[in-house]
Amino acid sequence: MFLPLFLAVLSSAEIHFLSINWRPTHCLGIYCDDMYTQKTFINRFWQTNNDGERLDDCYGPDYEEPEFEILEMLSAYWDIHTVNRKSSWKSEWEYDGICFNPWVPEEEYFKKAIEAFVRLDIEARMDEVGIIPNLAEKYSYYDLGNAVGNTTQVECEEVNGETYLKSFNVCYDSFMNKIKCIQDIGNCSPHFYIPPISF
Ligand SMILES: *[C@@H]1O[C@H](CO)[C@@H](O)[C@H](O)[C@H]1NC(C)=O
């Protein structure tokens, strides 16, 4: 009688992390031909178990090339800047996707991440909360959290002693509701730059 409740409580403790790349920082010093379309892209979509450990050693089906509609969305929103995008989607499925709990087929996994990313509308939200990418003013973890609509986790790139936003995580429960992330400013200074598209 208590078992279903117990299981429900356990599964709700899993945390799914949508990691979002801040492209201007990523493209600092390297040539990015896709840089002028948008500033944010999905980087990874991974999860931790109830003990907060990353799930990354799972068994599941091999990657199969998704149908055209999904491939188009991946190109638009999940463009990890590598020579071979397809191999990065493949490794994302085989490393993180098959660990998604509760288990979902590959296209569903990609769709969940893309839908969450589109729903965030992060660049418009940043604008609304007053984050204007620039190199004069710095922002904090809290400013970015306002745009995300909950707490976030940030990672920076360090250049000449200054830190620049590299990526940030938005946290979700198994139903893809946004939840609080444990505060983590990674290697960022308390205030860091969110650079514009060309700097
Ligand atoms: C933020 O996270 C909390 C706790 O996880 C949740 O209750 C709340 O609804 C979230 N807020 C938003 C705006 O999603």
The ligand as an SDF file (V2000), in Angstrom:
LIG
                    3D

 14 14  0  0  0  0  0  0  0  0999 V2000
   11.2080   27.1240   -8.6810 C   0  0  0  0  0  0  0  0  0  0  0  0
   11.5120   25.9620   -7.9410 O   0  0  0  0  0  0  0  0  0  0  0  0
   10.6230   25.7060   -6.8900 C   0  0  0  0  0  0  0  0  0  0  0  0
   11.1640   24.5710   -6.0550 C   0  0  0  0  0  0  0  0  0  0  0  0
   11.7570   23.5680   -6.7850 O   0  0  0  0  0  0  0  0  0  0  0  0
    9.2400   25.4630   -7.4560 C   0  0  0  0  0  0  0  0  0  0  0  0
    8.3180   25.1830   -6.4270 O   0  0  0  0  0  0  0  0  0  0  0  0
    8.7890   26.7110   -8.2240 C   0  0  0  0  0  0  0  0  0  0  0  0
    7.5630   26.4980   -8.8330 O   0  0  0  0  0  0  0  0  0  0  0  0
    9.8170   27.0750   -9.2750 C   0  0  0  0  0  0  0  0  0  0  0  0
    9.4860   28.3610   -9.8880 N   0  0  0  0  0  0  0  0  0  0  0  0
    9.2520   28.5120  -11.1980 C   0  0  0  0  0  0  0  0  0  0  0  0
    8.9490   29.8990  -11.6560 C   0  0  0  0  0  0  0  0  0  0  0  0
    9.2900   27.6030  -11.9910 O   0  0  0  0  0  0  0  0  0  0  0  0
  1  2  1  0
  1 10  1  0
  2  3  1  0
  3  4  1  0
  3  6  1  0
  4  5  1  0
  6  7  1  0
  6  8  1  0
  8  9  1  0
  8 10  1  0
 10 11  1  0
 11 12  1  0
 12 13  1  0
 12 14  2  0
M  END
$$$$
